[in-house]
Amino acid sequence: MTGRSPSTPFDDRVRPDVAVVGAGPIGLAIAWRCASRGLRVVVHDPAPGSGASAVAAGMLSPVAEAYFGERQLTGLLLASAARWPAFADELTEASGAELGYRTEGTLMVGLTGDDLAEARRLWAYQQGLDLPVTPLRPTELRDREPALAPRVRGGALAPTDHQVDPRLLVPALRTAAQRAGAVLVPQAVRHLSEVDARVTVVAAGCGAAALTGLPVRPVKGQILRLRAPGGAAPGFRHVIRGYADGEPVYLVPRADGEVVLGATVEERSDTTVTAGAVLRLLRAGVDLLPELAEYDLVEAVAGLRPGTPDNAPILGPLPGRPDVLTATGHHRHGIVLTPVTADLIADLVTTGVADPLLTPFRPDRFAGTAPDPTAAPGAADLDVPDHTLEEDS
Ligand SMILES: Cc1cc2nc3c(=O)[nH]c(=O)nc-3n(C[C@H](O)[C@H](O)[C@H](O)COP(=O)(O)OP(=O)(O)OC[C@H]3O[C@@H](n4cnc5c(N)ncnc54)[C@H](O)[C@@H]3O)c2cc1C
């Protein structure tokens, strides 16, 4: 593929090389990478950055989130996390923006004996994969984070699990993509036949289901934001995650005093915030870190993760449509998976050759599971769920 210099503005009457549907972290990062290679890129989204990323915590946690039965996904998460330091540098340079990228590491903790027993099973599994998980004695844990509750029975350190602020990341990606020459069109795509480009990339999060027929479903997550009193930094530096009386919970400290406390995982498609969820999250958070009780509660919000039947993303050509690539279904991991998704999809667009890393995540693993809405436009195809178009949070 021949390209143009990224700095050359392009004539919008000329057919784009790439149309990206969706301006969340995934779509914008793909647009940036493609435009930086000199391709003509158009990005369609009525409300850029309004999807799951608008509420996401931004943990980059391939180790703490290496779960039983998800080895291939763990491999992709590790590959993406390894790209994060260079990706963050490059993006900061290209956008001139801070990302809130922090590398203090993650502490995984258990409040009660039962919580610790459950956590230890997972750490043993993670260590069996040769992942960097270091169990800590209670004194070592408190040396690292004195603000942890004395009741916390034990923990482990995952030093390579980092964090970024998605509310800084997405605007930075948008700036970088536009500086590289990508053009944003503030409209929803209701059927793929509306898009005219050599290659279409569907990166619409939960909105991908209506456009492609792929089994992407909304998985609701309620999440809270707190703020340390008096404009101070939070009294802890690591991401802290674990179990508190059986409740899985995480706490993400930001340099500006914010603490993100999350999150529920619910098989629902509404974005209502419920009193019960807020109560459970606050109780679990305060049990692990008592000082949170003194923080301001500044936001309670819900978002919809783009989930898939095997919890893994859907990356590559749509069956029967080699001109349509999907980059969706990132579920709980879209922020950590942004660099690898963007690089590998941009490679696929430019060379036509799929990196072997993509093989387990091809869309055709779900072939035959749903009707094909790309076949022909019709009334039934126009069922774009409302939530994909919300300008929430
Ligand atoms: C509570 C919560 C916490 C999370 N925490 C983390 C975390 O700590 N770490 C992590 O890695 N991930 C986390 N995630 C997951 C992460 O937010 C998602 O995986 C990620 O945002 C997916 O990115 P995306 O660009 O594919 O989709 P989204 O961020 O959902 O963006 C999709 C975009 O597509 C647009 N769109 C939809 N339909 C159309 C259409 N028809 N036409 C045009 N545009 C359309 C939408 O307007 C939106 O801008 C969390 C998610 C939630 C809900």
The ligand as an SDF file (V2000), in Angstrom:
LIG
                    3D

 53 58  0  0  0  0  0  0  0  0999 V2000
  -16.4820   -0.3720   35.0970 C   0  0  0  0  0  0  0  0  0  0  0  0
  -15.4370   -0.7050   34.0600 C   0  0  0  0  0  0  0  0  0  0  0  0
  -14.1020   -0.7870   34.4420 C   0  0  0  0  0  0  0  0  0  0  0  0
  -13.1310   -1.1270   33.4830 C   0  0  0  0  0  0  0  0  0  0  0  0
  -11.8180   -1.1720   33.8920 N   0  0  0  0  0  0  0  0  0  0  0  0
  -10.8720   -1.5270   32.9890 C   0  0  0  0  0  0  0  0  0  0  0  0
   -9.5140   -1.6010   33.3740 C   0  0  0  0  0  0  0  0  0  0  0  0
   -9.1680   -1.3160   34.5230 O   0  0  0  0  0  0  0  0  0  0  0  0
   -8.5860   -1.9870   32.4450 N   0  0  0  0  0  0  0  0  0  0  0  0
   -8.9370   -2.3110   31.1620 C   0  0  0  0  0  0  0  0  0  0  0  0
   -8.0560   -2.6820   30.3750 O   0  0  0  0  0  0  0  0  0  0  0  0
  -10.2230   -2.2240   30.7590 N   0  0  0  0  0  0  0  0  0  0  0  0
  -11.1940   -1.8480   31.6380 C   0  0  0  0  0  0  0  0  0  0  0  0
  -12.4970   -1.7920   31.2540 N   0  0  0  0  0  0  0  0  0  0  0  0
  -12.8550   -2.2300   29.9100 C   0  0  0  0  0  0  0  0  0  0  0  0
  -12.6030   -1.1620   28.8650 C   0  0  0  0  0  0  0  0  0  0  0  0
  -13.2310    0.0400   29.2450 O   0  0  0  0  0  0  0  0  0  0  0  0
  -13.1650   -1.6220   27.5120 C   0  0  0  0  0  0  0  0  0  0  0  0
  -12.6890   -2.8990   27.2030 O   0  0  0  0  0  0  0  0  0  0  0  0
  -12.7130   -0.6380   26.4380 C   0  0  0  0  0  0  0  0  0  0  0  0
  -13.2490    0.6450   26.6950 O   0  0  0  0  0  0  0  0  0  0  0  0
  -13.1440   -1.1190   25.0570 C   0  0  0  0  0  0  0  0  0  0  0  0
  -12.7460   -0.1210   24.1480 O   0  0  0  0  0  0  0  0  0  0  0  0
  -13.5270    0.0830   22.7760 P   0  0  0  0  0  0  0  0  0  0  0  0
  -12.8950    1.2320   22.1050 O   0  0  0  0  0  0  0  0  0  0  0  0
  -13.5830   -1.2350   22.0620 O   0  0  0  0  0  0  0  0  0  0  0  0
  -15.0380    0.3640   23.2030 O   0  0  0  0  0  0  0  0  0  0  0  0
  -15.6740    1.5930   23.9680 P   0  0  0  0  0  0  0  0  0  0  0  0
  -14.7350    2.1970   24.9220 O   0  0  0  0  0  0  0  0  0  0  0  0
  -16.9730    1.0900   24.4970 O   0  0  0  0  0  0  0  0  0  0  0  0
  -15.9450    2.6500   22.8030 O   0  0  0  0  0  0  0  0  0  0  0  0
  -16.8220    2.3250   21.7400 C   0  0  0  0  0  0  0  0  0  0  0  0
  -17.0650    3.5830   20.9100 C   0  0  0  0  0  0  0  0  0  0  0  0
  -17.8150    3.1850   19.7490 O   0  0  0  0  0  0  0  0  0  0  0  0
  -18.8390    4.1270   19.5030 C   0  0  0  0  0  0  0  0  0  0  0  0
  -19.9110    3.4590   18.7510 N   0  0  0  0  0  0  0  0  0  0  0  0
  -20.7210    2.4540   19.1430 C   0  0  0  0  0  0  0  0  0  0  0  0
  -21.5710    2.1140   18.1650 N   0  0  0  0  0  0  0  0  0  0  0  0
  -21.2840    2.9180   17.1150 C   0  0  0  0  0  0  0  0  0  0  0  0
  -21.8190    3.0360   15.7950 C   0  0  0  0  0  0  0  0  0  0  0  0
  -22.8120    2.2560   15.3660 N   0  0  0  0  0  0  0  0  0  0  0  0
  -21.2710    3.9670   14.9670 N   0  0  0  0  0  0  0  0  0  0  0  0
  -20.2590    4.7670   15.3750 C   0  0  0  0  0  0  0  0  0  0  0  0
  -19.7160    4.6820   16.6120 N   0  0  0  0  0  0  0  0  0  0  0  0
  -20.2210    3.7750   17.4730 C   0  0  0  0  0  0  0  0  0  0  0  0
  -19.2630    4.6120   20.8910 C   0  0  0  0  0  0  0  0  0  0  0  0
  -19.8690    5.9200   20.8180 O   0  0  0  0  0  0  0  0  0  0  0  0
  -17.9120    4.6420   21.6370 C   0  0  0  0  0  0  0  0  0  0  0  0
  -17.2790    5.9070   21.5380 O   0  0  0  0  0  0  0  0  0  0  0  0
  -13.4990   -1.3990   32.1590 C   0  0  0  0  0  0  0  0  0  0  0  0
  -14.8310   -1.2510   31.7700 C   0  0  0  0  0  0  0  0  0  0  0  0
  -15.7990   -0.9140   32.7040 C   0  0  0  0  0  0  0  0  0  0  0  0
  -17.2320   -0.7530   32.2690 C   0  0  0  0  0  0  0  0  0  0  0  0
  1  2  1  0
  2  3  1  0
  2 52  2  0
  3  4  2  0
  4  5  1  0
  4 50  1  0
  5  6  2  0
  6  7  1  0
  6 13  1  0
  7  8  2  0
  7  9  1  0
  9 10  1  0
 10 11  2  0
 10 12  1  0
 12 13  2  0
 13 14  1  0
 14 15  1  0
 14 50  1  0
 15 16  1  0
 16 17  1  0
 16 18  1  0
 18 19  1  0
 18 20  1  0
 20 21  1  0
 20 22  1  0
 22 23  1  0
 23 24  1  0
 24 25  2  0
 24 26  1  0
 24 27  1  0
 27 28  1  0
 28 29  2  0
 28 30  1  0
 28 31  1  0
 31 32  1  0
 32 33  1  0
 33 34  1  0
 33 48  1  0
 34 35  1  0
 35 36  1  0
 35 46  1  0
 36 37  1  0
 36 45  1  0
 37 38  2  0
 38 39  1  0
 39 40  1  0
 39 45  2  0
 40 41  1  0
 40 42  2  0
 42 43  1  0
 43 44  2  0
 44 45  1  0
 46 47  1  0
 46 48  1  0
 48 49  1  0
 50 51  2  0
 51 52  1  0
 52 53  1  0
M  END
$$$$
